């Protein structure tokens, strides 16, 4: 699998005035610099063989990292990673702290937050072009702006900086996700640890859950002393594994009482799962499945390789020497059943032999001698060399000189552009594709940064291969050998994974030309038939000696139950894994697509990127941090297939789609300014005036005078009907009925939600009953039933109603009083959860001051003070004292979800959580609000 690499850098720098950062990437896989402001110089980044994670300090009395944590949850090879860093400024003046993470190029950032003195700033994923417009606008205004690019072999940079006042703290948190790729029979995670100082709370936690069981798990580091080994704990219990590394300060020290650290090197985890000769491993959650297929105990399929090697003058020096070393090792590793030949090219194309030879020791020795005495030539004739390679394969197959069941491939290594013979890359691509005609695989290895990688990539993808960039370093020979090892052991040909037609939709790639030993095939999709009980799979392929057909079936309910209560599993991972795979494959397919098809593929990939909050080559993540001079700092993270970049911009406005979080700080009044995301339902006048209940069930009460929010839960039993709003003046009443999960585990409390709402307005003779199935309207003696499957608008003289299909219902009545009811759809075959509803009151100031109910009592300002903010049981959730309605309550900082604009993921709203069913915050106790019927006409 692709290594998971982390790089964390914290620098103590002079304060930067009015400077903003934008992280982006170019489409090229090399390092470069864009146009810079005259005030800024390029930032040179040294990239070593493996990415690193290291805080560095220019002033040890300045920025101090007192806590560093890497938390990874891996569920069926899909990794959810959280990197947190807690920083304090020990200096007597402000310092600039730089948070820098180098992560795998195959990873997608999903969230980033900064918490500065208790104020959280959260990232918002948006279309890349919108962020680029902000950058260009800043440049055109001659504001301080810069562009920096940096790249590693398998990684890319995420970087952000922030100014910290003396004695103040900052919490950085970065979340990203990645599908771990199996290589050479194992999955591997590499953490390069280089903190440069001892860290008070240093911790690496990795939780792994594999339903088929974990075959082995290795955890080691090249810096481990005998004492540090005691801080490394590894546990495996069947399907679960946990690796923890928590060295104490004394264990980290190089010497007693000194600040130097022993933590300097690679921390490596490797594991694999139990396998057998079957149809594979299938996980199903909420209507999405992921299928892993990696059969064992199969004989090798012989391979036929044409090595096409560039010896043009640009390959001089270390490149050519490393190429020879790599070929020596590769030829020595070939199986005696394999066949090969070699083509060398510059302006002239030369074949070592006119036909293929078997990889016997004698033939391998002759090939090595030929390689040893090769000399450099002049120019680069890629077209003719590849066409000759294809001709040699055609002739050998026609004369039956090669095994009938074998894999034929061409491996091209070049460092330059075609400059003799046919030099038009597009024409070369067409020539090669037509000549191969889907019979052979072409692998293109580009040597060095100046190679035309996009040309090689398109040509490889067009011919069932891949392209790989080989870095011109001292280990280039190892890179070449590493690539060969990945394709050295073909086990299956023409692998086809078949699923029941009309039952599955939105399937990722399911046909593979070869399957190589030590790797893994992964397919994901959506179960479109909600009534499906048994998931069927058929696999066909060709082995070294015969045809292969495998069948399998999975009981969907049983498959979901396996994952339902695993604490190692993060929510809906199969759906996110499906989206991850689909985006990767759409971006791959766009390389080959023409203009119209390319736009379609990009549109689909963009839609998924925004829906699942992934930073991909088509999106950016924006974080807006208000500055003291009232010009906001814009932080933008981008991603492309090539390098990662850093841009700096300024803007005087907060993005209307940003997810800014509420502030809080110690004091005698509640916390700071609450900046909820504006809804299309809200006007500036009623920005803070909404109250809601959603989830299981969570009540959110905005406190506009305090610029904050409070929240509480109600632990009622299924079937109870609660009064939410009663206003005798407007004669509006709202009741809600609780429902429970389909089932509860032994000794586990049943989770409840609101499943029905009843809305009444006696003044206009209107009643509305809302369930998860439909909306029923009683008006002036008429009854109308509208299903959630409809999108419609209904306008009458005294009220209006708008339904967005399968999403929400908006009801407006009287003098602009507005309610929004959100529908939450749960997969019908889910073994536990069921559909439920959320209720939101907008512009609540339009109700009379005698309004009551669980929500209604908060429709007008309440006097609530929060003080004595201090650490609680959870370091990230401080406790405080709230004085409200004559009560002193202990409250805890937390967050709830506002689902009005996004019924699936919602928007985080920070709040002070009131314990014990809201006791002391609500009038009386929650059972006082129980009523007998949903539509009660006793007003």
N, C-alpha and C positions, 0 to 999 in steps of 0.2 A: 504494500500500500504506500501511498505518498506519505512521506514523513510529516507529522504535525510539528511545526516549529513555532517557537514563541520568542519574541524579542521585546524587551521592556527596557526603556532608557529614560532616566530622569536626570536632567541637567540643571544646575544652578546657574542662571544667566542673568545679566542685567535686565532691568525692566524694559519692556518694549512698549512704547507709547502708541496707542491707537492702531495696533496691528492685529490682523485677523488671519486665520489659517484655513486653507481649503486643500483637502487631500484628494488627489486625483491620480490618474494613470494615463500613459500613452498607449497606443495600439502596438508599439514595437516592443520586442522582448529585450531591448538593450537599455543602456543608461544614456540619458540625454538631458538637456536643459532647455526650457522654453524661454520666452522673452521675459526679462526681469526689469523691474523698476531700477532706475539709476541708483537708488538708495540701497539696493540689496545686491549681495554677491551670491553666486551659486553655493549651495551647501554640498560639499563633497562628502560622500558616504563610502566608507570602505566596506565592501562586502566580502566576507570570508566564506570558507567552504560550507559551513553550516550557520544557520541564523542563530543569533544570540539574544539573550534576555539579560539586561544588565543596567542597573541604575549607576550613574557615574556622577561624582560630585567635585566641583571645582572649589567649593568652600565647605568643609566638613561642619562648619558651624551654621550653615545655611539650610538648604532643603534636606530633610531627613525622611526616609521611607521607614515608617515604623510597623507597617504590615504589608505583606505581599502574599497573595493567594492565587493559585491556579486550581480551579475546580472543573473537572471534566466528567460528564456523564455520557457513557457510550451504550447505546441500545441498538442491538443488531447492526453493529458497524457504523451507526450514525452518531456522530459525536457532537455534543452540545457543550461548548467551552465558555467558561466565565473567568476572566482575568480581572482581579481587583488589586488596586494599590492605594494605600492610605499614606498621605504625605503631610508633614507639618513643617512650617518655616521656623527654624530656631534662630534665625538671624534677627538683627535689630532693624532691618529695613526690608522692603519688599523684594521678593525673589521670583524669578520665572522658572516654573517647573515644566519639564517636557515629558509627556507620556508617549512612549513610542513602542509599538508592538509589531513584530515581523511575523506574519502568519502565512499559512500555506496558500499558494496561488489558487488551489481548488476550493478554498474556504469562502463562505459568504458571511460578511458581518451582518448581524441582525439587530444589534442595539449597542448604543454607547451612551453612558451618562457620566456627568461630572456633578459631584455634590460639594459645593463650596460654602463652608460655614453654615451647613444645614440647608442650603438652597440647592435643589436638584435641577439640572439642565439635561434634557433628554433628546436623543437624536430622532430625526424624522427622515424617512426614506422618501425621495422624490425623483422625478425624472432628471437625468443628468443635464440636459440642455438648459433647464431652468436655472440650475446652479451655475452653469457656465456663463449664463447671461449676467448673473450677479457679479461674477468675477470680471467679465469684460467691462461691465458698467463701472466697477471700481477703478479699473485701469484707465478708462477714458476720463474719469474725474481726477486723474493724477493722484489718487490716494495711494498709500503705501500698499503695494501688492507684489507678490512674487510667485514664482513657480519653481518647484524643486522636484526632480525625479530621482528615484532610487529603486534598484531591483536586485533581487537575489535569484539563485537558480530555481528554487522551488518555493519561493516566498515573496511576499510583497509587504510594503510598509504602511502601517497606520500610525499617524503622528498627530499630537495635539499639544498645545502649551497653554499655560494659564499663569497669571500673576497672583502670587500669594502674599498677603500682608503679614507682618511679623506676628508670630504665635498663632496664626490661623492654619486651618487644615483643609485638605482636599481629598475627596474619594473619587478615584477613577474606576469605571467598570466597563469593560468591553466584552461583548458576547458575540460569538460566531459559531457557525455550524459547518460540518464537513462530513462527507461519506468517506470512511476509511477504505482505502484500496488495498486489496491483498496482493502481496508480491513475495515470491519465493516461499510461499507457504506460511506467511505470517502477516499480521498487522503490526505496525510499529508507530510509536509516538516518541518523538525526541524533544526534550526540553534542554536547551543550552543555558545553563545557569551561570551567571556571572554578576552577582550583585555588587561586588567591590567593597562591601562593608557588611558587618553583621546586621541582621534585621530582627527586631524584637519578636515579631510574629511572622515567621516564614512557614508556608504550608503548601504542599502539593497534594491534592486529593483526586484520585481517579476511581470512579465507580463504573463497572462494566456489567452489563446484563446480556447474556446470550442464551436464548431459550433452548438451544440444542446442547448446551453445556460447553464449558471452557476446557480445551484440551491441554493447554499449558499456558503459563504466564511467567515471564521473566521481567525483573525490574532491577536495574543496576545503574551505577554512575561511576565514571572514571576518577572522581574525586573522593570517593567514599573511603574514609579511614575506619578502623575497627569501631571507634566510638560513634562515628556517624552512621554506621550500619545499624546501630541500635535504634536510630530514629526512623529507619525504613521498615514499614510493616506491610506485609503482603498476605492477603487472605483469599482463598478460593473455596467456595462452597457450591459445587455443582454448576449451576447456571450463573452464579454471581462471583464477581471478584472485586476486591477493594485494595488499592495501593495508596498508602499514606506516607508522606515524608515530612516530618515536623521537627527539625533539629532545634534544640535550645540554643540560646546565645552562647553558652559555654562550648557546646558541641561545634558551633560554627567557627569559633576563634582558631586562628593559626597558633596563637600563643596566649598564655594567661594574661588577662586584662588588656589585651590589645584589640584594635578595631579591624585588623585584617581578617579575611574570611577564607575558609577552606572551600567554600562553595564556588567552584570554578571549573566548569566542564559540562559534559553531556549527561543528562538524566534520561534513561532510555527504558521504555516499556514495550514489550513484544508479547503477542498472544495469538492463539488460533482457537478455532472452535472444533467440536467433535463433528466428524463427517462420516458418511458412508456412501455406498453406491446406490443413490436413490434420486428421486426427482427434485431434491433440494429442500430448502428451509423457507417456510412462508409465514409471515406475520400479518395480521389483519387488525386494524383499529379504525372504527368510525367510517367504514365503507372504503377505506384505502388499503391496498396490500403492497407488500414488498416481498420479492422472491429472490433468494440467494441460491445459486447453483454452482457447485464446485465439486464434482464427483472425484472419487479416489480410485486407486487400484486399476488404472487404465494403462494399456501399453502405449509407448511413444509412437507417434506418427513420424516416419522419416521426413526429413526436410531437404529441399534443394535450394541452394543459395547462390546468387550471383553477387559478389562483392564488387561494387563499382566505385573506384577510389580516385579522387582528384589529386593529381600531382603537379598542378599548375604552380607557377613561381610564387604565388601568394601563400602557398602551403609551406614555404621554407621555414627552417629553424625548428622550434619546439613542436609545432603542429605536425610536421611530417614525421619527426622522430616518435612522437606519442602515437601517431597512427600506426606506425610499424610495430611498436610494442604491443598495442592492442590487438592487431591482426595476428601476431605470434600467439598470444594467449587464446584468442577466439578459435583459431585453427586447431590448436592443441586440445581444446575442449570439445570439438565436434565428435559426434558419435560415428562409429564406423559404418553405420547404415545410411548416413547422410551423404549427399553429393554436393559438390561445389565447383565453382570456377571463379576467376578473378579478371576484372577488366580495369585497366589503368588508363586514365585520360588526361590530356592537356589539350593542345590544339589537335593532336593526333590521338586516335582511340586505338588501344592495343589490348588484345585478349591474351591471357597467359596460355590458355589451351583453347582449341577450337571446339571442344566438347566438355561435358561435365566429367569429373572424376569422383570416384568414391573416396570417402575420407579415411583411407587406410593410413597407417603410420608412415609408409613410404611416400604416398602422395602428399601428405601434410608436410613432410620434411622438404620435398621438392618445392612446394608452395612457399615455405618459409625462406628458402634460399632465394627464390625469385623476389620476394618482398625485401629481403635484406639488401640486395644490390640495386634496388630501384633508385633512379635519379630524378630530380625535378625537371619539368618542362617549361612551357611558356604560358599559353592561354587556357581557356576553359570551354570545352565542347560538351555540354551536358546532354544536348538533344541526341547526338549520334551515339554517345556512350550508352544511354538508356535504351535506345532502339536496338543496339547490338545485344544488350543483355536479354531483351525480350525475344530476339531472333534465336539466340542460343537456347532459351527455354523452349520455344516453339519446336525447334529442330529435335531437341532431346526427347520431348514428349511424343513427337511424331514418329521417331525411330524407336520408341519404347525403351529408351536407355534409362528412364527413371521409374521408380515404383509407381504403380497405378494409384495406390492410396498414399499420397504424400503431399506435403505442403511446399509450394514453390514460391519463393520470395526474392525480391531484389533489395539490397541494402546499399543506398547511395550515400557517400560521404563527400561533402564539398564545402569550401569556405568562400566561394565567390559567385558572382553572377555570370551567366553565359555570355561570352564575348567573341566567340568564333563559331562558324557554322550558323545554325538557326539561333538567333539571339533574342527573339521575342518570347518572353515567358508564357504569354497566353497561347501562342502557337505550339510551344513545347508541351504544355499541359494537354492540349488537344491531341497532339501526335502520340504522346505516351498513353493517354486514356484509350484512344482508338486501337493502339497496338496491343495493349494488355487485355482489353475487352472482358474485364471482370474475371479473368482466369488466375491472375497472380496478385500478390500483395507487394506494394512498394513502400519501403521505409526510408525516409529522408533524414539524414543527420546533418545539421548545419553547424559548421565549425566557426565559432567566433561571433562577435557582435555585428560585424559588417556584412554578414550574409543576408540575402533576401529571404527572410524566414517565411513571409506570407506566400511567396512563390512555392517554396518547398512544402509548406503545410497544405496548400490547396492541392498540389499534385499528389501528395501522400493520401489525403482524405478521399480524393477522387478514385483511388485505386486500393481501397480496403486496408490502408496502412495508417501510420502516424508519423508525425515529424517530431524531432527532438533537437533542442539546441545544446551543442557541446561547448562548454566554456573553456577558453584558452588558458587553462591553469596547469599547474604541475601535475594534477591528477586527471588530465584529460583522457589518458589511457584507461583509467579506472571507470570513467564515465562511459566510454565506448564499450568496455567489457560488460558494465552493468546493464546497458541496453540490450546487448546480445543475450545475456542470461535470461532476460524476461521473455524472449521469443525462442529460446533454445529447445524447449520441450513441448511441442504441440501434441495434444492428446485427442482432440476432437476437431472435425471439420464440419462446416455447414450446420451449425447449431441453430435449431429453431425451437422457440418456446411458444407453445400454442395454448390458448385459453378459450373457454366456451364462448362462441360467437354470440353477440347481443347481450351477454351478461357483463362484459368488461368494456370500459371505455377509457379514452385518454391514456393509452398504453405507451410507456417509454420503449426505446429500441428493444426488439425481441429476437432479432436475427443476427448471428455472429459468424463471421467467416471461419474463425478458428477459436478454439479454447486452449490456452496454454497452461501447463502444469504449474501449480503454485499461485495461480490467479483466481479470479471469481467473476461470474456473470451475475449482474444485478438488474432486475426488471421490476418496475412498479406501475401501478395503475389504479383506476377507480372501479369499484363494483357498482355498476349502473342498475342492477336488479336488486332492489331492496328486499325482495322475497327470497333471495338465494340463500339456501341453507348449507349447501356443500360446494366448496370451491374446487374445481377440476383443473388439472394441468397435464399436458402431454409434451414430451420433449423428444425431438428427433435429431439425429446427428450421424456422422460417419466416424468410425474408429479406424485403427490401423488395419483391421482385418475384416470388418463387417459393418452392417448398419445397426444403429442403436435406436431403440424406442423405449422411453420410460413414461410411466403414468403415475399420477398421484392425486390424492384428494384430501381436503382439509375441512373439517366441520367448523364453520365460521364462528359459532358461539363458543366452542371450546378454544379456538385460537384466540379470541378476544379475552377470554377469562384468564389465559396464561399471563397476559400483560396488564390486566385491569388493576391489580393491587400491588404491583412491583414499585417500590419507592425509587428504584434506580431508573425507572422509565419516565422521561419527560413527555408532556402531553402531546397527543396527536403526532407522534414522531413519524408514522408511516405517511401521513399527508405531507408533512414538511420534507421528508425524504423524497417523495414523489415529485414535489415541486422543484427540489434541488436538482434531481436527475433531469427533469424535463427542461429546465432552464439551461443546464449544461449542454444538453443535446440540441436544443434549438440554436444555441450560440455556435455550436459546432457545425450544424447544417447550414447556417447562414454564410459560412466561409465559401461554400460551393454554389450558393444561390445567386440568381440574377436579380435585377433591381426590384421587380414587383414581388417576387417570392421572398427576397431578402427582407423587404419591408414587412411582409406578413409575419415572417419568423421573428423579427425584432419586436413587432407589436405584441405578439403573444408572449415572448420572453419578458418584455417590459411589464405587461399586465400581471404576470405571475410574480415578478420581482417586487412590484408595489404591493400586491395582495399579501405576500408572505414576509414583507419587510426585509428583503435581502438586498444587500449592496452588491450589485453585479456590474458588468461592463456597461449596462444601460441606465443605471440609477446612481444616486449619490445620497449620502446621509448628511443632513444639515443639523448642526447644533448651534443655537443662538444664545449667546451669553451677554446680557446687558453690561456695558462698561460704565465706569464712573462718569465719563464725559458724555454719557447718554448716546454714544454711538455703539451699536451692538457689534459684538465679535461673532463672526460667522465661521463655523468650523464645518468643513465638508469632507466626507470620506467617499472616495470613488474606487472603482475597480474596473480593470480591463484585462484581456488575456495576457498582456505584457507586463509592464512595470507599474509600480505604484508611484504616485506623485504627490507633491504637497504644494498647495496654492494658498495665497494669503489675500483676503479681500476685506472690505469694510462695507457695512450697510447700516442705514439709519432706521430700518424697520425690521420687525420680527415677521418671519414667514407666517402667513395666516394658517398654514397647516402644521406649524411646529407644535410639539408636545411638551411645552414648558410645564414644569411642575411647581407646586406651591412652595413658598419659602417658610422656614421656621427658624427661630433663634431664641436663645434664653432671654428672659425679661419678664416684665409684669403684665404684658399684654400678649395676645396670641400672635402667631408667627407671620410676619411679613405680608407679602402680596401674593394672593392666589391668582395664577394665570391659567384658567381653564381654556381648553381649546374651543374657539368659537364655533358654534353650530350654525347651520344655515337657518335654524329655527329662532336664533337669538338676535335681538337688536341690541344696540349699544346701551339702551336704557335698562334692559332687563338682563344684562350680561351675567349677573350673579344670581338672578332669581329663579332657580329651579331646584327642585328636590326630587329624589327618585328612590325606587326600590328595584333591585334586579338581582340576579344570581340566586344564592341559596339561604334566605334572601338577605341581601345587603342594602341597608338604607343609607343614602348619602344626603346630608343636609349642608348646603352652602351657607356660610356665615359672612354676608357681604360687609358688615361693619368691621369685622375682624380680618377680612380678606383671607379667609381660610375655610376649612370644611371639617365637619364632624361626621362620624359614621357609626353605625351599630347594626347588630344582627338580631334576628328574632328566631328562637328555637321552638317554633310551634309545631304541632302534630299535623300530619296530612289530613285534609278535610276541613280544618278550621277556616272560618271566614272572618277576615279582619277588616275593620273600617279604617280606610286610609285618609279620606277627606270627607268632612261634613261642614257645609256652609249654610246656615239657616237663612242668611240674607239672599244669596243668589239661588238657593234651593238646589245646590249641586251636591251630589254625594257620590263617592267612589268606594267600593268594597272589592276585596281580593280574596280568592280562595287558594289555600295551600295544597300542593300535591307533593308526593314523595317519589323517591326512586322506585324502580320496578321491584327491587329487592334489596335487602341489607344483609351484610355478613353478620355472623354471630357476634353478639356483644358490641356491634357497631351501630351508632346512632343513625337513624334514617335522615338523609339529606332532603330538605324540603325546598320548594320553589313556589312561585305563584303560577298557577296554571289557568286561572280564570279571573276576569275582571268584570265588574258591573258598574256602569256609569249612568247616573240619572240626573235629569234637570227637570224638576217639576214645573217650573215656570213655562217651559215650552213643550211640556208633555212628551219628553224624549227619554228613552232608555236604550242603552247599548250593552249587549252581552258579548264579551270577547273571550274566545277559547283558542287553543292552539290549532283548532280545525277551521273555524270560521268566525265571522263577525255577524251578529244578529241585531238589527235595528228595529226598534218599536217607536213609531212616530205618528201621532194623531190617529191611532187605531190601525195603522198599516204595519205589516211585518216584512222586513227585507233581510234576506240571508246572502252574504257575500263571502265566498271562500278566500282563503289566503293566497290561492293560486292566481287571483285576479289582480290587475293594476287598474285602479279606477278612482274617480273623484266624484263626490256627491255634494251638491250645494243646495241648501235650502235657505229660507229667509233668515232663520235664527241660528243656524249652525252649518258647518261644513265638515266634510270627512274625506280624507285622502288615504288610499291604501297603496303601498309599494309592494309588489308581489313578493311574498315569502320573506318580507323584511320588517316593515313597520306600518302602524296605523297612526295617523295624526287627526285629532278631533279638536275643532275650534268652535266655541260657543259663546254666546253673550257678548260681553265687551272685550273680546280677544283672548279669553281664557283658553289655553291650549294644553292638551295632553298628548303625549306620544307613548304608544305601546309597542315595544320591540318584540319580535318573534325570534326565538332561538330554536333552530331545528337541530335535533340530534339524530344520528343515523338510526333508522327504525329497528335494526337488528342489534342495537347496542344492548348488552346483557343487563345493564344497570340503569343508565340514565334515560330520561325521556324529554320530550319537547317542553319548553316553559316560556313564560312571558316576563318582560320587564316593564315598569311603569315610570314615566317621567312627567313632571309638571313644569311647564314653562310659564313665564311671566306671572308668577304666583302673587305678585303685588295686586293683581286685579281682584283677588278674593277679599272678602270683608275681614275686619280684624277680630271677628268672633269665630273664625274658621277653626275647626279642630280635627282630630283624627291622628293616626300615627305619623302621617306626613303633614296634614293640614295645620297642626299646631306650630309648625316651623315656617309657615308661609310669610310671616312678618318677623322683623328683626327680633332676635333674642339676645340677652346680655350674657355673654360667655367670655371668660378670661382664662388664659392659659399661662402658667408660669412654672417655675421650678423644673425646667427641662433637664433631665439627667439620664444617664445610661440605664437601660433596662436589661432584661434577660437576654434579649437579642441585641448585639452591639449596633446593628443597623436600624433598630427601631427604638428610639429613646422613649422613655416614659415622661409624664408631666402631670401636673395637677390642674384640673379644670374646675372653675367655680361657675356654676350655672344653676339658676332657679333655687338658690339658697343651699345647694349641695356642693361639697368638695369631692370630686371624683378623680380617681387615678385613670389616666388615659394613656394610650400607646400610639406612637406614630406608625401609620400603615398606609395602605392605599386600596382603593376599590376601582371598579371599572365603570366607565360611561360608554354604553353600547349604542347610543343613538345613531352615530354615523357609520359604525362598523359593528354589526351584530355578532361577528365571529370573534374578533380580537379585542375590540373595544379600545378605549383610551384610559390610561392610568390617571387617577385623581387621588392625590395624597390627602390624608385626613387624620384627625385625632380619633382613634377608635375608643368607643365607650363600651365597657365590658358589661356582663350580666344582663343581656337583653335590653340594653339602653336604660337600665334602672337609674333614676336620678336625673337623666337627661330628658326622658319623656315624662309627661304627666302620669302619675300612677305607675302601674305595671302593664306589661303588654297584654295580659289576659283581660284587662278592662276594655280592650278594643274589639273583643270577639262579638260578632253579631250573628243572627240566625239565618239570614238569607243573602244571596248575592245582590239581588235587585230588591231592596227594601223600600216600600212606598210609605213608610211611616214618618216622613219628614214633617 
